[in-house]
Amino acid sequence: MKRILIAMLACLATAPGSADGAAGTADAAAPVRSRAYQGHENQTCCASFVRVYPKAAGARLDNCVLCHKGGALAGGEQAPRVNACDYCHQLHRQNRSLADSLNRYGRAYASAGAAEPAIRQIADLDSDGDGYTNEDEIRQWRFPGNASSTPANPPCPYVTLRVDRIRSMPAHTQFLLVNPSQQRHAYYATYTGVKLPDLLACAGVDLEGATGITVFAPDGYAKTFSLQKAMKEYPQGILYTGLDDETLGEGNGFVQYPDPLPYSGLSNGDRIPCRQFMLLAYARDAERLEPSRIDPETLRLHGEGPLRLIRPLEFSLMPDRGARHSEGYQDHPYDPVNRDHNAGDMVRGVTCIRIEPMPPGYEEFDAINSGWTCIQEGELVIYGHGVKPFSAQDLSRAPPP
């Protein structure tokens, strides 16, 4: 954990620059690229932001939540709130405007022209109404569109678990289908890890009053689950065979199978004889998960580990072809309504788990600056509701944002 704290102290000591360019102008010969989550090709706000504040590239504020907010899923005000990633996806599925996902800083950026000059134009505004200008908050690594993120907040309490410690906890192994919504291949695999209830118990988390969890990857990708989904037992899976290249012809298959299958005697349509839970996995097919890394060309995440969240299927229907690879095929077309695409929930390179709701009056743990150090050090951070606060002496060691 020491290296995590050092990395974040260095970040705090180096402000992201200023909108007038005095402290943050990038070298024109070396354009700065955002390293925020790269799943959205048309995302411009982070790209504009790091050109104005180049020292923020790859740090805490180089994140979708700079301009986007979470919200409630369909179901009214009583529906559970989810993180910005899930909220945008929900709006897209409902054919609603993604402008509804903008926080107040994002709306100010859009109103000012949604380009690099807009970042400078809104620097002296107090977009979220918390008493600090956008510039003041940015220079202190706070989010200018979120009124609960201010320089006045102390860092939140957190606990740290080393991956070696997680591997020593009571283990569970399950064989399941991983069904993506976009990629060409679904696949069956055996994952070994720790069930979420066991993990949170070992971390000493008090779940009284908790509503859910949010799981973070080091590139800012996040998924929110209700506490019930995180803690429950899922239905047994079903093995569907004959959907690979060997059966359908080279280039036509869309499911990959391990060889050999882990259970002898299983046939097409048989139930998989193992119990299914949400896991924090550290091994796939008896091999430790490859640590996640960023591809320097695409800036996309590669690798699964050392920890990956595993979410079993809610219902075990036959897999379908990915949306990007379904055109031209009559069999098993992509079905966004009647198929469970669990791969998108299976966060790779898990570094932080936030217990919802986040207690008021604290600053969020800095999952971006700490994330890659967590990968390198083999550590998991848990923070939020029910996490035992540090003592007054320990609080001084809590990470700066």
C-alpha positions as a Markdown table, in Angstrom:
| # | Residue | x | y | z |
|---|---|---|---|---|
| 1 | Met | 0.0 | 0.0 | 0.0 |
| 2 | Lys | 2.9 | 2.3 | 0.6 |
| 3 | Arg | 3.5 | 2.7 | -3.2 |
| 4 | Ile | -0.1 | 3.6 | -3.7 |
| 5 | Leu | 0.1 | 6.4 | -1.1 |
| 6 | Ile | 3.4 | 7.7 | -2.7 |
| 7 | Ala | 1.8 | 7.7 | -6.1 |
| 8 | Met | -1.1 | 9.7 | -5.0 |
| 9 | Leu | 1.0 | 12.1 | -2.9 |
| 10 | Ala | 3.0 | 12.8 | -6.0 |
| 11 | Cys | -0.2 | 13.5 | -7.9 |
| 12 | Leu | -1.5 | 15.9 | -5.3 |
| 13 | Ala | 1.8 | 17.7 | -5.3 |
| 14 | Thr | 1.6 | 18.2 | -9.1 |
| 15 | Ala | -1.6 | 20.1 | -9.8 |
| 16 | Pro | -3.1 | 19.4 | -13.2 |
| 17 | Gly | -2.4 | 22.9 | -14.5 |
| 18 | Ser | -4.6 | 25.9 | -15.1 |
| 19 | Ala | -7.0 | 26.8 | -17.8 |
| 20 | Asp | -5.0 | 29.9 | -18.9 |
| 21 | Gly | -2.2 | 27.6 | -19.8 |
| 22 | Ala | 0.3 | 29.1 | -17.4 |
| 23 | Ala | 1.0 | 25.8 | -15.6 |
| 24 | Gly | -0.6 | 23.3 | -18.0 |
| 25 | Thr | 0.2 | 23.9 | -21.6 |
| 26 | Ala | 1.2 | 20.8 | -23.5 |
| 27 | Asp | 4.1 | 20.5 | -25.9 |
| 28 | Ala | 2.7 | 20.9 | -29.4 |
| 29 | Ala | 5.1 | 18.3 | -30.6 |
| 30 | Ala | 3.8 | 15.8 | -28.1 |
| 31 | Pro | 0.0 | 16.0 | -28.0 |
| 32 | Val | -1.6 | 14.8 | -24.8 |
| 33 | Arg | -4.0 | 11.9 | -25.1 |
| 34 | Ser | -6.7 | 11.1 | -22.6 |
| 35 | Arg | -6.4 | 7.7 | -20.9 |
| 36 | Ala | -10.0 | 7.6 | -19.7 |
| 37 | Tyr | -12.0 | 4.5 | -20.5 |
| 38 | Gln | -11.7 | 4.0 | -24.3 |
| 39 | Gly | -15.1 | 2.3 | -25.0 |
| 40 | His | -16.6 | 5.4 | -26.5 |
| 41 | Glu | -15.2 | 6.5 | -29.8 |
| 42 | Asn | -17.2 | 9.8 | -29.8 |
| 43 | Gln | -16.2 | 10.9 | -26.3 |
| 44 | Thr | -14.6 | 14.3 | -26.6 |
| 45 | Cys | -14.8 | 15.9 | -23.1 |
| 46 | Cys | -11.9 | 14.1 | -21.6 |
| 47 | Ala | -9.8 | 14.7 | -24.7 |
| 48 | Ser | -10.5 | 18.4 | -24.5 |
| 49 | Phe | -9.9 | 18.5 | -20.8 |
| 50 | Val | -6.4 | 16.9 | -20.9 |
| 51 | Arg | -5.3 | 19.3 | -23.7 |
| 52 | Val | -6.1 | 22.2 | -21.4 |
| 53 | Tyr | -4.9 | 20.4 | -18.2 |
| 54 | Pro | -2.2 | 18.1 | -19.6 |
| 55 | Lys | -0.9 | 17.0 | -16.2 |
| 56 | Ala | -4.3 | 15.5 | -15.6 |
| 57 | Ala | -3.9 | 12.9 | -18.3 |
| 58 | Gly | -4.2 | 9.4 | -16.8 |
| 59 | Ala | -4.9 | 10.8 | -13.4 |
| 60 | Arg | -8.1 | 11.1 | -11.3 |
| 61 | Leu | -10.0 | 13.7 | -13.3 |
| 62 | Asp | -9.2 | 12.0 | -16.7 |
| 63 | Asn | -12.4 | 10.1 | -16.2 |
| 64 | Cys | -15.9 | 9.9 | -17.7 |
| 65 | Val | -17.4 | 11.1 | -14.3 |
| 66 | Leu | -15.7 | 14.5 | -14.9 |
| 67 | Cys | -18.7 | 15.4 | -17.1 |
| 68 | His | -21.2 | 12.5 | -16.5 |
| 69 | Lys | -23.2 | 11.5 | -13.5 |
| 70 | Gly | -24.9 | 8.3 | -12.2 |
| 71 | Gly | -28.6 | 8.1 | -11.8 |
| 72 | Ala | -31.6 | 5.9 | -11.1 |
| 73 | Leu | -32.5 | 3.1 | -13.4 |
| 74 | Ala | -36.0 | 2.7 | -14.8 |
| 75 | Gly | -38.5 | 2.5 | -12.0 |
| 76 | Gly | -38.7 | 6.1 | -10.6 |
| 77 | Glu | -37.1 | 7.7 | -7.6 |
| 78 | Gln | -37.2 | 4.5 | -5.6 |
| 79 | Ala | -35.1 | 2.7 | -8.2 |
| 80 | Pro | -31.4 | 2.0 | -7.2 |
| 81 | Arg | -28.9 | 4.5 | -8.3 |
| 82 | Val | -26.0 | 3.3 | -10.5 |
| 83 | Asn | -22.6 | 4.7 | -11.6 |
| 84 | Ala | -22.1 | 6.9 | -14.6 |
| 85 | Cys | -21.1 | 4.0 | -16.9 |
| 86 | Asp | -24.2 | 1.9 | -16.1 |
| 87 | Tyr | -26.5 | 5.0 | -16.3 |
| 88 | Cys | -25.3 | 6.0 | -19.8 |
| 89 | His | -25.8 | 2.4 | -21.0 |
| 90 | Gln | -29.3 | 2.4 | -19.5 |
| 91 | Leu | -30.2 | 5.7 | -21.3 |
| 92 | His | -28.9 | 4.3 | -24.5 |
| 93 | Arg | -31.1 | 1.1 | -24.1 |
| 94 | Gln | -34.1 | 3.4 | -23.5 |
| 95 | Asn | -33.4 | 5.5 | -26.6 |
| 96 | Arg | -33.1 | 8.6 | -24.3 |
| 97 | Ser | -30.7 | 11.4 | -24.9 |
| 98 | Leu | -27.2 | 10.9 | -23.4 |
| 99 | Ala | -27.4 | 14.6 | -22.5 |
| 100 | Asp | -29.5 | 13.4 | -19.6 |
| 101 | Ser | -26.3 | 11.8 | -18.2 |
| 102 | Leu | -24.4 | 15.1 | -18.0 |
| 103 | Asn | -23.6 | 16.6 | -14.6 |
| 104 | Arg | -23.5 | 20.3 | -14.1 |
| 105 | Tyr | -19.9 | 20.7 | -15.3 |
| 106 | Gly | -20.7 | 18.6 | -18.3 |
| 107 | Arg | -23.8 | 20.7 | -19.1 |
| 108 | Ala | -21.7 | 23.9 | -18.8 |
| 109 | Tyr | -19.1 | 22.4 | -21.1 |
| 110 | Ala | -21.8 | 21.5 | -23.6 |
| 111 | Ser | -23.4 | 24.9 | -23.4 |
| 112 | Ala | -20.1 | 26.6 | -24.0 |
| 113 | Gly | -19.5 | 24.7 | -27.3 |
| 114 | Ala | -18.2 | 21.2 | -26.2 |
| 115 | Ala | -14.7 | 21.8 | -27.4 |
| 116 | Glu | -11.3 | 22.8 | -25.9 |
| 117 | Pro | -12.1 | 26.5 | -25.7 |
| 118 | Ala | -15.1 | 25.6 | -23.6 |
| 119 | Ile | -12.9 | 24.2 | -20.9 |
| 120 | Arg | -11.2 | 27.5 | -20.5 |
| 121 | Gln | -14.4 | 29.5 | -20.8 |
| 122 | Ile | -16.0 | 27.8 | -17.8 |
| 123 | Ala | -12.9 | 27.7 | -15.6 |
| 124 | Asp | -14.1 | 30.6 | -13.4 |
| 125 | Leu | -17.6 | 29.3 | -12.9 |
| 126 | Asp | -18.8 | 27.3 | -9.9 |
| 127 | Ser | -20.7 | 24.7 | -11.9 |
| 128 | Asp | -21.8 | 22.5 | -9.1 |
| 129 | Gly | -22.6 | 25.4 | -6.6 |
| 130 | Asp | -20.3 | 24.1 | -3.8 |
| 131 | Gly | -18.5 | 27.4 | -3.2 |
| 132 | Tyr | -15.4 | 26.6 | -5.2 |
| 133 | Thr | -14.7 | 27.6 | -8.8 |
| 134 | Asn | -14.2 | 24.9 | -11.4 |
| 135 | Glu | -10.5 | 25.9 | -11.6 |
| 136 | Asp | -10.0 | 25.8 | -7.8 |
| 137 | Glu | -11.5 | 22.3 | -7.7 |
| 138 | Ile | -9.6 | 21.0 | -10.6 |
| 139 | Arg | -6.3 | 22.2 | -9.2 |
| 140 | Gln | -7.0 | 20.3 | -6.0 |
| 141 | Trp | -8.1 | 17.1 | -7.8 |
| 142 | Arg | -11.8 | 17.5 | -7.0 |
| 143 | Phe | -14.7 | 17.0 | -9.5 |
| 144 | Pro | -16.2 | 20.4 | -10.5 |
| 145 | Gly | -19.5 | 18.9 | -11.5 |
| 146 | Asn | -20.2 | 17.1 | -8.2 |
| 147 | Ala | -21.2 | 19.2 | -5.2 |
| 148 | Ser | -20.2 | 16.4 | -2.8 |
| 149 | Ser | -16.6 | 16.6 | -4.1 |
| 150 | Thr | -14.9 | 19.6 | -2.6 |
| 151 | Pro | -11.5 | 20.6 | -1.2 |
| 152 | Ala | -13.0 | 20.7 | 2.3 |
| 153 | Asn | -13.7 | 16.9 | 2.4 |
| 154 | Pro | -11.3 | 14.5 | 4.2 |
| 155 | Pro | -10.3 | 11.4 | 2.4 |
| 156 | Cys | -12.7 | 8.4 | 2.9 |
| 157 | Pro | -11.8 | 5.4 | 5.1 |
| 158 | Tyr | -10.7 | 2.3 | 3.3 |
| 159 | Val | -9.3 | -1.2 | 3.8 |
| 160 | Thr | -6.7 | -3.0 | 1.7 |
| 161 | Leu | -6.5 | -6.7 | 1.0 |
| 162 | Arg | -3.5 | -8.2 | -0.8 |
| 163 | Val | -4.2 | -10.6 | -3.6 |
| 164 | Asp | -2.1 | -13.2 | -1.7 |
| 165 | Arg | -4.5 | -12.8 | 1.2 |
| 166 | Ile | -7.5 | -13.2 | -1.1 |
| 167 | Arg | -6.1 | -16.4 | -2.5 |
| 168 | Ser | -5.9 | -17.8 | 1.1 |
| 169 | Met | -9.6 | -17.2 | 1.7 |
| 170 | Pro | -12.2 | -20.0 | 1.3 |
| 171 | Ala | -12.3 | -20.6 | -2.5 |
| 172 | His | -15.1 | -21.4 | -4.8 |
| 173 | Thr | -14.7 | -22.8 | -8.3 |
| 174 | Gln | -17.4 | -22.6 | -11.0 |
| 175 | Phe | -17.7 | -23.4 | -14.7 |
| 176 | Leu | -19.9 | -21.0 | -16.7 |
| 177 | Leu | -20.7 | -19.3 | -19.9 |
| 178 | Val | -19.3 | -15.8 | -20.5 |
| 179 | Asn | -21.6 | -14.2 | -23.1 |
| 180 | Pro | -20.5 | -10.8 | -24.6 |
| 181 | Ser | -22.7 | -8.3 | -26.3 |
| 182 | Gln | -20.2 | -7.1 | -28.9 |
| 183 | Gln | -17.3 | -9.4 | -29.3 |
| 184 | Arg | -17.3 | -12.4 | -31.8 |
| 185 | His | -16.8 | -15.2 | -29.3 |
| 186 | Ala | -18.6 | -16.3 | -26.2 |
| 187 | Tyr | -16.7 | -18.9 | -24.2 |
| 188 | Tyr | -17.0 | -21.4 | -21.4 |
| 189 | Ala | -14.4 | -21.2 | -18.6 |
| 190 | Thr | -13.7 | -22.3 | -15.0 |
| 191 | Tyr | -13.0 | -19.5 | -12.6 |
| 192 | Thr | -11.8 | -19.8 | -9.1 |
| 193 | Gly | -12.0 | -17.1 | -6.5 |
| 194 | Val | -13.8 | -15.8 | -3.4 |
| 195 | Lys | -17.6 | -15.4 | -3.1 |
| 196 | Leu | -18.5 | -11.7 | -2.5 |
| 197 | Pro | -20.2 | -12.4 | 0.9 |
| 198 | Asp | -17.0 | -14.1 | 2.1 |
| 199 | Leu | -14.8 | -11.3 | 0.7 |
| 200 | Leu | -16.7 | -8.5 | 2.4 |
| 201 | Ala | -16.9 | -10.5 | 5.7 |
| 202 | Cys | -13.1 | -11.0 | 5.7 |
| 203 | Ala | -12.7 | -7.2 | 5.1 |
| 204 | Gly | -14.8 | -6.4 | 8.1 |
| 205 | Val | -17.5 | -4.6 | 6.2 |
| 206 | Asp | -20.7 | -3.9 | 8.1 |
| 207 | Leu | -23.4 | -4.4 | 5.5 |
| 208 | Glu | -26.3 | -3.1 | 7.7 |
| 209 | Gly | -27.9 | -0.4 | 5.6 |
| 210 | Ala | -25.8 | -1.1 | 2.6 |
| 211 | Thr | -27.6 | -1.0 | -0.8 |
| 212 | Gly | -25.1 | -2.4 | -3.3 |
| 213 | Ile | -21.5 | -2.4 | -4.6 |
| 214 | Thr | -19.7 | -0.6 | -7.4 |
| 215 | Val | -16.6 | -2.4 | -8.8 |
| 216 | Phe | -13.9 | -0.4 | -10.6 |
| 217 | Ala | -11.2 | -1.2 | -13.2 |
| 218 | Pro | -8.0 | 0.9 | -13.3 |
| 219 | Asp | -9.1 | 2.6 | -16.6 |
| 220 | Gly | -12.2 | 4.0 | -14.9 |
| 221 | Tyr | -14.7 | 1.4 | -16.1 |
| 222 | Ala | -17.2 | 0.6 | -13.3 |
| 223 | Lys | -20.3 | -1.6 | -12.7 |
| 224 | Thr | -22.9 | -1.2 | -10.0 |
| 225 | Phe | -24.9 | -4.1 | -8.5 |
| 226 | Ser | -27.6 | -4.2 | -5.9 |
| 227 | Leu | -26.6 | -5.9 | -2.7 |
| 228 | Gln | -29.0 | -8.7 | -3.4 |
| 229 | Lys | -27.4 | -9.4 | -6.8 |
| 230 | Ala | -23.9 | -9.4 | -5.2 |
| 231 | Met | -24.8 | -11.8 | -2.4 |
| 232 | Lys | -27.3 | -14.2 | -4.0 |
| 233 | Glu | -26.8 | -17.7 | -5.5 |
| 234 | Tyr | -27.4 | -17.7 | -9.3 |
| 235 | Pro | -29.1 | -20.5 | -11.3 |
| 236 | Gln | -27.1 | -23.4 | -12.5 |
| 237 | Gly | -25.7 | -22.9 | -16.0 |
| 238 | Ile | -26.4 | -25.0 | -19.0 |
| 239 | Leu | -23.8 | -26.4 | -21.5 |
| 240 | Tyr | -24.6 | -25.7 | -25.1 |
| 241 | Thr | -22.3 | -27.5 | -27.5 |
| 242 | Gly | -21.8 | -27.5 | -31.3 |
| 243 | Leu | -21.5 | -23.7 | -31.6 |
| 244 | Asp | -17.7 | -23.6 | -32.5 |
| 245 | Asp | -15.8 | -23.5 | -35.7 |
| 246 | Glu | -15.3 | -27.2 | -35.7 |
| 247 | Thr | -19.1 | -27.8 | -35.9 |
| 248 | Leu | -20.3 | -24.8 | -37.9 |
| 249 | Gly | -17.3 | -24.4 | -40.2 |
| 250 | Glu | -14.2 | -22.2 | -40.0 |
| 251 | Gly | -15.1 | -18.6 | -39.2 |
| 252 | Asn | -18.7 | -19.4 | -38.5 |
| 253 | Gly | -18.4 | -20.5 | -34.9 |
| 254 | Phe | -19.1 | -18.1 | -32.0 |
| 255 | Val | -18.5 | -20.1 | -28.9 |
| 256 | Gln | -15.1 | -21.4 | -27.6 |
| 257 | Tyr | -14.9 | -24.4 | -25.3 |
| 258 | Pro | -12.0 | -25.7 | -23.1 |
| 259 | Asp | -10.5 | -29.0 | -24.1 |
| 260 | Pro | -11.2 | -31.1 | -22.2 |
| 261 | Leu | -14.4 | -30.0 | -20.6 |
| 262 | Pro | -14.1 | -30.0 | -16.8 |
| 263 | Tyr | -17.1 | -32.4 | -16.4 |
| 264 | Ser | -17.0 | -35.7 | -18.2 |
| 265 | Gly | -20.2 | -37.0 | -19.6 |
| 266 | Leu | -21.9 | -33.6 | -20.1 |
| 267 | Ser | -24.0 | -33.4 | -23.3 |
| 268 | Asn | -25.7 | -30.5 | -25.1 |
| 269 | Gly | -28.4 | -29.0 | -22.9 |
| 270 | Asp | -27.2 | -30.6 | -19.7 |
| 271 | Arg | -27.1 | -28.5 | -16.5 |
| 272 | Ile | -23.6 | -27.7 | -15.2 |
| 273 | Pro | -23.2 | -29.5 | -11.8 |
| 274 | Cys | -21.8 | -26.6 | -9.8 |
| 275 | Arg | -23.2 | -23.8 | -7.7 |
| 276 | Gln | -23.0 | -20.3 | -9.1 |
| 277 | Phe | -22.1 | -17.1 | -7.2 |
| 278 | Met | -20.7 | -13.7 | -7.9 |
| 279 | Leu | -17.0 | -14.1 | -7.4 |
| 280 | Leu | -13.9 | -12.1 | -7.2 |
| 281 | Ala | -11.7 | -14.5 | -9.3 |
| 282 | Tyr | -8.0 | -14.9 | -9.3 |
| 283 | Ala | -7.7 | -17.9 | -11.6 |
| 284 | Arg | -9.1 | -19.2 | -14.9 |
| 285 | Asp | -8.9 | -22.8 | -15.9 |
| 286 | Ala | -6.5 | -23.4 | -13.0 |
| 287 | Glu | -4.1 | -20.6 | -14.2 |
| 288 | Arg | -3.6 | -17.3 | -12.4 |
| 289 | Leu | -5.2 | -14.4 | -14.2 |
| 290 | Glu | -2.8 | -12.3 | -16.3 |
| 291 | Pro | -2.4 | -8.8 | -14.8 |
| 292 | Ser | -4.3 | -6.1 | -16.7 |
| 293 | Arg | -2.4 | -3.5 | -18.8 |
| 294 | Ile | -3.1 | -0.7 | -21.2 |
| 295 | Asp | -2.2 | -1.2 | -24.8 |
| 296 | Pro | -0.1 | 1.8 | -25.7 |
| 297 | Glu | -1.5 | 2.0 | -29.2 |
| 298 | Thr | -5.3 | 1.6 | -28.6 |
| 299 | Leu | -5.2 | 2.6 | -24.9 |
| 300 | Arg | -7.6 | -0.3 | -24.3 |
| 301 | Leu | -7.4 | -2.7 | -21.4 |
| 302 | His | -5.8 | -6.1 | -22.0 |
| 303 | Gly | -5.6 | -9.0 | -19.5 |
| 304 | Glu | -8.1 | -10.0 | -16.9 |
| 305 | Gly | -6.3 | -9.9 | -13.5 |
| 306 | Pro | -4.9 | -10.2 | -11.1 |
| 307 | Leu | -8.6 | -10.0 | -10.0 |
| 308 | Arg | -11.7 | -10.2 | -12.1 |
| 309 | Leu | -15.4 | -9.9 | -11.1 |
| 310 | Ile | -17.4 | -13.0 | -12.3 |
| 311 | Arg | -21.1 | -12.6 | -12.6 |
| 312 | Pro | -23.0 | -15.8 | -13.6 |
| 313 | Leu | -26.0 | -15.7 | -16.0 |
| 314 | Glu | -29.3 | -14.7 | -14.6 |
| 315 | Phe | -31.0 | -17.1 | -17.0 |
| 316 | Ser | -29.3 | -19.8 | -19.0 |
| 317 | Leu | -30.5 | -19.5 | -22.6 |
| 318 | Met | -28.4 | -20.4 | -25.6 |
| 319 | Pro | -25.7 | -17.8 | -26.4 |
| 320 | Asp | -26.1 | -15.4 | -29.3 |
| 321 | Arg | -23.7 | -13.8 | -31.7 |
| 322 | Gly | -22.1 | -10.5 | -30.8 |
| 323 | Ala | -23.7 | -7.4 | -32.2 |
| 324 | Arg | -20.6 | -6.6 | -34.2 |
| 325 | His | -20.5 | -10.1 | -35.7 |
| 326 | Ser | -24.1 | -10.9 | -36.3 |
| 327 | Glu | -24.8 | -9.4 | -39.7 |
| 328 | Gly | -25.2 | -12.0 | -42.5 |
| 329 | Tyr | -26.0 | -14.9 | -40.2 |
| 330 | Gln | -29.5 | -16.3 | -39.8 |
| 331 | Asp | -28.7 | -18.6 | -36.9 |
| 332 | His | -28.4 | -17.2 | -33.3 |
| 333 | Pro | -28.6 | -13.5 | -34.2 |
| 334 | Tyr | -27.7 | -10.9 | -31.5 |
| 335 | Asp | -30.6 | -10.6 | -29.1 |
| 336 | Pro | -30.3 | -7.7 | -26.6 |
| 337 | Val | -33.6 | -8.4 | -24.9 |
| 338 | Asn | -33.9 | -12.2 | -24.5 |
| 339 | Arg | -30.3 | -13.1 | -23.8 |
| 340 | Asp | -28.1 | -12.3 | -20.8 |
| 341 | His | -24.8 | -10.7 | -21.8 |
| 342 | Asn | -22.9 | -11.2 | -18.6 |
| 343 | Ala | -19.5 | -10.4 | -20.0 |
| 344 | Gly | -20.0 | -6.7 | -19.7 |
| 345 | Asp | -20.6 | -7.0 | -16.0 |
| 346 | Met | -17.4 | -9.0 | -15.4 |
| 347 | Val | -15.0 | -6.2 | -14.6 |
| 348 | Arg | -11.4 | -7.0 | -15.5 |
| 349 | Gly | -8.5 | -5.8 | -13.4 |
| 350 | Val | -10.6 | -5.1 | -10.3 |
| 351 | Thr | -8.8 | -2.6 | -8.1 |
| 352 | Cys | -11.5 | -1.0 | -5.9 |
| 353 | Ile | -14.9 | -1.9 | -4.5 |
| 354 | Arg | -17.1 | 0.8 | -3.2 |
| 355 | Ile | -19.9 | -0.2 | -0.8 |
| 356 | Glu | -23.0 | 1.8 | -1.5 |
| 357 | Pro | -24.2 | 4.3 | -0.4 |
| 358 | Met | -21.0 | 6.4 | -0.2 |
| 359 | Pro | -21.1 | 8.0 | 3.3 |
| 360 | Pro | -21.5 | 11.8 | 3.1 |
| 361 | Gly | -18.8 | 14.2 | 4.0 |
| 362 | Tyr | -15.9 | 12.2 | 2.6 |
| 363 | Glu | -13.9 | 12.5 | -0.6 |
| 364 | Glu | -14.1 | 9.4 | -2.9 |
| 365 | Phe | -11.1 | 7.1 | -2.9 |
| 366 | Asp | -8.9 | 8.0 | -5.9 |
| 367 | Ala | -9.4 | 4.8 | -7.9 |
| 368 | Ile | -7.7 | 6.2 | -11.0 |
| 369 | Asn | -4.4 | 7.3 | -9.5 |
| 370 | Ser | -4.3 | 4.2 | -7.2 |
| 371 | Gly | -5.6 | 1.7 | -9.7 |
| 372 | Trp | -2.4 | 0.8 | -11.7 |
| 373 | Thr | -0.4 | 0.7 | -8.5 |
| 374 | Cys | -3.0 | -1.7 | -7.1 |
| 375 | Ile | -2.4 | -3.9 | -10.1 |
| 376 | Gln | 1.4 | -3.7 | -9.7 |
| 377 | Glu | 1.3 | -4.3 | -6.0 |
| 378 | Gly | -1.4 | -7.0 | -6.1 |
| 379 | Glu | -3.8 | -5.1 | -3.8 |
| 380 | Leu | -7.6 | -4.5 | -3.6 |
| 381 | Val | -9.1 | -1.4 | -1.9 |
| 382 | Ile | -12.6 | -1.5 | -0.4 |
| 383 | Tyr | -14.2 | 1.7 | 0.8 |
| 384 | Gly | -17.6 | 3.3 | 1.4 |
| 385 | His | -20.5 | 2.4 | 3.6 |
| 386 | Gly | -19.8 | 0.2 | 6.6 |
| 387 | Val | -16.0 | 0.3 | 6.2 |
| 388 | Lys | -14.4 | 0.8 | 9.6 |
| 389 | Pro | -13.0 | 4.4 | 9.7 |
| 390 | Phe | -9.4 | 5.0 | 10.5 |
| 391 | Ser | -8.4 | 6.3 | 13.9 |
| 392 | Ala | -7.4 | 10.0 | 14.1 |
| 393 | Gln | -3.8 | 8.8 | 13.9 |
| 394 | Asp | -4.4 | 6.6 | 10.9 |
| 395 | Leu | -6.5 | 9.2 | 9.0 |
| 396 | Ser | -3.4 | 11.1 | 8.1 |
| 397 | Arg | -2.3 | 8.1 | 6.1 |
| 398 | Ala | -5.4 | 8.0 | 4.0 |
| 399 | Pro | -4.7 | 8.7 | 0.3 |
| 400 | Pro | -5.1 | 12.3 | -1.1 |
| 401 | Pro | -7.3 | 12.5 | -4.2 |
